[in-house]
Amino acid sequence: MRALPALCLLLASFTSHAETSQQIRQTYVAEATAQQAGFTPAGKRGEALFRQRFSNNDKMPACTSCHTDSPLNAGQHAITGKAIRPLAVVANAERFTDSAKVEKWFGRNCKEVVGRACTPAEKSDFVTYMSEVR
Amino acid sequence: MKRIALTLLIGMAVVLPPPAFADRLPLPTNTPASYKVECGSCHLAFPPALLSANDWRRTISGLKDHFGTDAAVDGKNGQEIAAFLERYAGDAGKLGSAGEPPRLTQTARFIRKHREIPEKYWKDPRIKSAANCEACHRGAALGNYSEHDISIPELRR
């Protein structure tokens, strides 16, 4: 039963592109709720995570190192300089519409910037913020 | 006389191979999607001809620590990308050594092609990294590396 959210995500990844940010958020919320009863996602916590500076990587101490101070802006990779499209759904409709892609980038970026895997609660909050920010 | 010259010209055009435009480096039409997604997210999906097969092999085998980043690609995608890069790799003799770890910006060919760029531009915040081809070659994603189409006006020729 605890594996159900993960299974949902896996199934969803086979039918990529047909998802919405709400569906992807719901999957993470279900996972977070399984770990912590009564969990409710909060965009404010998501924003705090987005802005938090970590001491894991001095070239990329925070999400903002590449994604700028506003998720509405286009970003730039801190090392390579490659352009990055905005994170906010309102500025980039393709964001959070492919769960496999979302998982891949949470996986890579949390490890690289935060220095560990992000929790389902953190992912829920982050997706909530990026879906709500205007 | 004019006619002979014309015939000769047409004859040459048919017989001689077209000149190799070194500033045209489009990705092969059969480039796997995995290459564009896995390698082209953090930097340009570089033309495979910019490194030799041996240097691509070394790059692929070191993806776990790819210039400080874990860029490991698993299973089928990894094999597909490796096979693609090796197939379309550049000529080791013409490229020259790419150093250790291999950097496509360190081959003798790359250095020769960019020798007229003053040092200060490499540190320009608009450029950030020598491997950021698109900072100057705005048509790089489409394979256009012409020195006439440079986005930084001072460097245009």
Contacts between the chains, C-beta under 8 A, distances in Angstrom:
chain1	res1	chain2	res2	distance
A	59	B	68	7.5
A	76	B	128	7.8
A	77	B	42	5.7
A	77	B	43	7.2
A	79	B	42	8.0
A	79	B	67	7.4
A	79	B	68	7.7
A	79	B	69	7.9
A	79	B	128	7.3
A	79	B	129	6.5
A	80	B	42	5.7
A	80	B	43	4.2
A	80	B	128	7.0
A	80	B	129	5.5
A	80	B	131	6.3
A	80	B	132	5.7
A	81	B	127	6.7
A	81	B	128	3.5
A	81	B	129	5.5
A	81	B	132	3.8
A	81	B	134	8.0
A	81	B	135	5.8
A	82	B	41	7.9
A	82	B	42	6.1
A	82	B	43	5.3
A	82	B	44	6.8
A	82	B	132	6.8
A	82	B	134	7.3
A	83	B	134	7.6
A	108	B	70	7.1
A	111	B	70	6.6
A	112	B	69	6.3
A	112	B	70	7.1
